[in-house]
Structure formats: C-alpha cells, structure tokens
Amino acid sequence: MSSAWNSAKTDNCMTLQAMFHIPISCLEYLCAKYTFFYSHRGEKTRDI
C-alpha cells in the first residue's frame, strides 16, 4: 500500500493513475486482511 502512495506522490503529472492506484491497493489490503482473518478463524475452529 505504501508503494502505491509513493508512486502517487512522485507521479504528480499522472493524477488519474494515482487516483486509480490508491483505491485498488486499499481493496487488496482489505481482501488480504479479511482472507487472513477468516483463514485464521478457520484454523482455530478446526483445532477445537
């Protein structure tokens, strides 16, 4: 996520590219977060 933010800061001319990079990286972050949460929860329920 920080790489997309850095590219948004460096590419001042490409504001459109920056606007599209940030939401996509946020979605990827949320997907990874919830995927980890559900897989971790699944492992806990399997152990019981």
N, CA, C and O atoms as a GROMACS GRO file, in nm:
protein
  192
    1MET      N    1   0.083  -0.119   0.000
    1MET     CA    2   0.000   0.000   0.000
    1MET      C    3   0.087   0.125   0.000
    1MET      O    4   0.051   0.224  -0.062
    2SER      N    5   0.200   0.120   0.068
    2SER     CA    6   0.287   0.237   0.072
    2SER      C    7   0.350   0.262  -0.064
    2SER      O    8   0.378   0.377  -0.098
    3SER      N    9   0.373   0.157  -0.143
    3SER     CA   10   0.432   0.176  -0.276
    3SER      C   11   0.338   0.253  -0.366
    3SER      O   12   0.381   0.338  -0.443
    4ALA      N   13   0.208   0.225  -0.357
    4ALA     CA   14   0.110   0.298  -0.437
    4ALA      C   15   0.105   0.444  -0.393
    4ALA      O   16   0.090   0.534  -0.476
    5TRP      N   17   0.116   0.467  -0.263
    5TRP     CA   18   0.114   0.605  -0.212
    5TRP      C   19   0.239   0.679  -0.259
    5TRP      O   20   0.231   0.796  -0.295
    6ASN      N   21   0.354   0.612  -0.259
    6ASN     CA   22   0.477   0.675  -0.305
    6ASN      C   23   0.470   0.706  -0.454
    6ASN      O   24   0.514   0.813  -0.496
    7SER      N   25   0.414   0.616  -0.534
    7SER     CA   26   0.401   0.642  -0.677
    7SER      C   27   0.305   0.757  -0.700
    7SER      O   28   0.321   0.833  -0.796
    8ALA      N   29   0.204   0.770  -0.614
    8ALA     CA   30   0.109   0.881  -0.628
    8ALA      C   31   0.179   1.012  -0.598
    8ALA      O   32   0.148   1.114  -0.660
    9LYS      N   33   0.273   1.011  -0.504
    9LYS     CA   34   0.343   1.135  -0.471
    9LYS      C   35   0.445   1.171  -0.577
    9LYS      O   36   0.463   1.289  -0.608
   10THR      N   37   0.512   1.072  -0.634
   10THR     CA   38   0.617   1.101  -0.732
   10THR      C   39   0.558   1.136  -0.868
   10THR      O   40   0.611   1.224  -0.936
   11ASP      N   41   0.451   1.070  -0.908
   11ASP     CA   42   0.390   1.099  -1.038
   11ASP      C   43   0.284   1.208  -1.024
   11ASP      O   44   0.164   1.180  -1.028
   12ASN      N   45   0.330   1.332  -1.008
   12ASN     CA   46   0.235   1.441  -0.993
   12ASN      C   47   0.160   1.467  -1.122
   12ASN      O   48   0.046   1.514  -1.118
   13CYS      N   49   0.221   1.438  -1.237
   13CYS     CA   50   0.156   1.461  -1.365
   13CYS      C   51   0.042   1.362  -1.387
   13CYS      O   52  -0.058   1.395  -1.451
   14MET      N   53   0.058   1.241  -1.336
   14MET     CA   54  -0.042   1.136  -1.360
   14MET      C   55  -0.136   1.126  -1.241
   14MET      O   56  -0.131   1.028  -1.166
   15THR      N   57  -0.221   1.225  -1.224
   15THR     CA   58  -0.314   1.222  -1.111
   15THR      C   59  -0.419   1.114  -1.130
   15THR      O   60  -0.463   1.054  -1.032
   16LEU      N   61  -0.460   1.089  -1.254
   16LEU     CA   62  -0.558   0.983  -1.280
   16LEU      C   63  -0.502   0.848  -1.238
   16LEU      O   64  -0.570   0.768  -1.175
   17GLN      N   65  -0.377   0.824  -1.275
   17GLN     CA   66  -0.314   0.696  -1.239
   17GLN      C   67  -0.308   0.683  -1.087
   17GLN      O   68  -0.333   0.575  -1.032
   18ALA      N   69  -0.275   0.792  -1.020
   18ALA     CA   70  -0.266   0.789  -0.874
   18ALA      C   71  -0.404   0.763  -0.812
   18ALA      O   72  -0.415   0.688  -0.716
   19MET      N   73  -0.507   0.825  -0.868
   19MET     CA   74  -0.641   0.806  -0.814
   19MET      C   75  -0.687   0.662  -0.828
   19MET      O   76  -0.760   0.611  -0.744
   20PHE      N   77  -0.645   0.596  -0.935
   20PHE     CA   78  -0.686   0.457  -0.954
   20PHE      C   79  -0.600   0.360  -0.873
   20PHE      O   80  -0.648   0.255  -0.831
   21HIS      N   81  -0.474   0.396  -0.850
   21HIS     CA   82  -0.385   0.306  -0.777
   21HIS      C   83  -0.425   0.296  -0.630
   21HIS      O   84  -0.420   0.187  -0.572
   22ILE      N   85  -0.463   0.407  -0.570
   22ILE     CA   86  -0.489   0.406  -0.426
   22ILE      C   87  -0.612   0.322  -0.389
   22ILE      O   88  -0.601   0.240  -0.298
   23PRO      N   89  -0.729   0.338  -0.456
   23PRO     CA   90  -0.843   0.253  -0.420
   23PRO      C   91  -0.817   0.104  -0.444
   23PRO      O   92  -0.861   0.021  -0.365
   24ILE      N   93  -0.746   0.070  -0.551
   24ILE     CA   94  -0.716  -0.070  -0.580
   24ILE      C   95  -0.629  -0.129  -0.469
   24ILE      O   96  -0.652  -0.241  -0.424
   25SER      N   97  -0.529  -0.053  -0.424
   25SER     CA   98  -0.442  -0.104  -0.319
   25SER      C   99  -0.519  -0.117  -0.188
   25SER      O  100  -0.493  -0.209  -0.110
   26CYS      N  101  -0.613  -0.027  -0.163
   26CYS     CA  102  -0.696  -0.037  -0.042
   26CYS      C  103  -0.782  -0.162  -0.048
   26CYS      O  104  -0.798  -0.232   0.052
   27LEU      N  105  -0.840  -0.190  -0.166
   27LEU     CA  106  -0.921  -0.310  -0.180
   27LEU      C  107  -0.836  -0.435  -0.160
   27LEU      O  108  -0.879  -0.529  -0.094
   28GLU      N  109  -0.716  -0.435  -0.217
   28GLU     CA  110  -0.627  -0.550  -0.199
   28GLU      C  111  -0.592  -0.568  -0.052
   28GLU      O  112  -0.587  -0.680  -0.002
   29TYR      N  113  -0.569  -0.456   0.018
   29TYR     CA  114  -0.536  -0.463   0.160
   29TYR      C  115  -0.652  -0.521   0.240
   29TYR      O  116  -0.632  -0.607   0.326
   30LEU      N  117  -0.773  -0.474   0.211
   30LEU     CA  118  -0.891  -0.524   0.283
   30LEU      C  119  -0.914  -0.671   0.253
   30LEU      O  120  -0.945  -0.749   0.343
   31CYS      N  121  -0.898  -0.710   0.127
   31CYS     CA  122  -0.917  -0.851   0.090
   31CYS      C  123  -0.816  -0.939   0.162
   31CYS      O  124  -0.852  -1.045   0.214
   32ALA      N  125  -0.691  -0.896   0.166
   32ALA     CA  126  -0.588  -0.974   0.233
   32ALA      C  127  -0.616  -0.982   0.383
   32ALA      O  128  -0.596  -1.086   0.445
   33LYS      N  129  -0.662  -0.871   0.439
   33LYS     CA  130  -0.690  -0.867   0.582
   33LYS      C  131  -0.802  -0.964   0.617
   33LYS      O  132  -0.790  -1.042   0.712
   34TYR      N  133  -0.912  -0.960   0.540
   34TYR     CA  134  -1.025  -1.047   0.572
   34TYR      C  135  -0.995  -1.193   0.538
   34TYR      O  136  -1.043  -1.283   0.605
   35THR      N  137  -0.916  -1.216   0.433
   35THR     CA  138  -0.878  -1.353   0.399
   35THR      C  139  -0.796  -1.413   0.512
   35THR      O  140  -0.817  -1.528   0.550
   36PHE      N  141  -0.702  -1.335   0.566
   36PHE     CA  142  -0.620  -1.382   0.678
   36PHE      C  143  -0.708  -1.407   0.800
   36PHE      O  144  -0.690  -1.506   0.871
   37PHE      N  145  -0.802  -1.316   0.825
   37PHE     CA  146  -0.890  -1.330   0.942
   37PHE      C  147  -0.973  -1.457   0.934
   37PHE      O  148  -0.982  -1.532   1.031
   38TYR      N  149  -1.033  -1.482   0.817
   38TYR     CA  150  -1.119  -1.599   0.803
   38TYR      C  151  -1.037  -1.729   0.804
   38TYR      O  152  -1.081  -1.829   0.860
   39SER      N  153  -0.920  -1.727   0.741
   39SER     CA  154  -0.838  -1.849   0.741
   39SER      C  155  -0.788  -1.877   0.882
   39SER      O  156  -0.782  -1.993   0.924
   40HIS      N  157  -0.753  -1.773   0.956
   40HIS     CA  158  -0.705  -1.789   1.093
   40HIS      C  159  -0.819  -1.840   1.182
   40HIS      O  160  -0.798  -1.925   1.268
   41ARG      N  161  -0.939  -1.786   1.161
   41ARG     CA  162  -1.055  -1.830   1.238
   41ARG      C  163  -1.089  -1.975   1.206
   41ARG      O  164  -1.128  -2.052   1.293
   42GLY      N  165  -1.073  -2.011   1.078
   42GLY     CA  166  -1.099  -2.148   1.038
   42GLY      C  167  -1.003  -2.246   1.104
   42GLY      O  168  -1.042  -2.356   1.142
   43GLU      N  169  -0.877  -2.206   1.117
   43GLU     CA  170  -0.779  -2.292   1.182
   43GLU      C  171  -0.813  -2.310   1.328
   43GLU      O  172  -0.798  -2.420   1.383
   44LYS      N  173  -0.860  -2.204   1.393
   44LYS     CA  174  -0.895  -2.215   1.535
   44LYS      C  175  -1.012  -2.310   1.555
   44LYS      O  176  -1.011  -2.390   1.648
   45THR      N  177  -1.114  -2.302   1.468
   45THR     CA  178  -1.231  -2.389   1.485
   45THR      C  179  -1.196  -2.534   1.455
   45THR      O  180  -1.256  -2.625   1.512
   46ARG      N  181  -1.099  -2.557   1.366
   46ARG     CA  182  -1.061  -2.694   1.334
   46ARG      C  183  -0.988  -2.759   1.452
   46ARG      O  184  -0.999  -2.880   1.472
   47ASP      N  185  -0.913  -2.680   1.528
   47ASP     CA  186  -0.838  -2.736   1.640
   47ASP      C  187  -0.929  -2.782   1.754
   47ASP      O  188  -0.895  -2.874   1.828
   48ILE      N  189  -1.044  -2.718   1.768
   48ILE     CA  190  -1.132  -2.748   1.882
   48ILE      C  191  -1.197  -2.885   1.868
   48ILE      O  192  -1.273  -2.927   1.955
   0.00000   0.00000   0.00000
